[in-house]
Amino acid sequence: MRIFTSLSLAVLGLALLPAATTPARAQAVAQTPPMGWNSWNYFAERVTDKDIRASADQIVSTGMKDAGYIYVNIDDTWEAERDANGLLHTNEKFPDMKALADYVHSKGLKIGIYSGPGPKTCAGYEGSLGHEEQDAKMYADWGIDYLKYDLCSFIPEVMDKQAPHDKAAQMRLMIAAYDKMAKALKATGRPIVFSLCQYGWDATWEWAPALGGNLWRTTGDISPDWDRVYAILSQQDGLAKYAGPGHWNDPDMLEVGNGKLSLAENRSHFSMWAMLAAPLLAGNDLPNMKPEIKAILTNTDVIAIDQDALGNQGTRAYSDGEVEAWTRHLAGGALAIAVLDAGDTRYSTHPFHLDLAKLGLHGPQQGKDLWTGKAITLTDQMPIEIGSHDILLVRIGAPK
Ligand code: GLA
């Protein structure tokens, strides 16, 4: 569904962004990638007010808040029907959204919510079509700090119906719909992070920042298995120039601690999302989080890579078969280096040899291994053995 982006941008008067600038229309939020937690990846449609409160409590008591996790985001399935005035009500799982927002705020956290530009959300609940300003005002009245806006039914119900077989016109409709909500949020006067959930079709990164998107999905949905995590990672290379303070590529929320991911896979997933300057939205069952998962999510050295003030997204420097070396330039001239063994079959008889020149480095490099916490010296052509789906993450240069 890739169509002519520049045509649509011109029609809407939106300019393509030069790399690493903050668009004039973006609010002064998300200067580093948003961090927090979202209900979808673990609770999905079951989420309730009680789960949100318990998760907020856990973010504080586990030290996640101190590590930087601030947004507590309610995903789909909080919505009921609209009344005669068009006002959207919450369903029985969320009896009082204002009280819930007050509770989350009382913990020193922020709260996020979910909707979409279509008549229905992805889970078939009420969407914002035709009620954008009313909904934005309601969010602001509740004290909402973050909106995830999910395309879903807008495709069949608006794009396909209003512009059948005309992809360029469909795209104009889609961009206009996101633009409408961006303006409605801005008109509330409340700083609200605007997260576009659009699955990375039609080069979202080219048009989302100009309309004030603070983050935009770059792919379809993540799931808690290595193949999916790695497939998403593989789609991120090439997008680095679109990320910067206030506007971020979003390879989807974290699955750390969920499903079938091994500890090594959880480490690699978390490390690579940090290399990508991705939003770090945990999606696990916080009240039942195992200590080793908490240790991953609260590794402050890795979080510091993600939250680095330069906002420079990492790129793949080179790969040797199934082993990949990525770099990310950090403030103060520091550099993060990730060596990921993405495959299943590399044996110690054929260790990976680090090629410093391919990382832009010359001579031995002193650094810190961010998973062992120990000092490490990287030398040219040094053999490195990394277990299947595991990672070596090193910071060289200025410490955090
Ligand atoms: C889509 C999104 C998910 C989640 C669900 C909710 O699939 O991509 O992240 O928000 O909708 O219905």
Residues whose N, C-alpha, C, O or C-beta is under 5 A from the ligand:
A	BS01	GLA	W40 D75 D76 C122 A123 D221
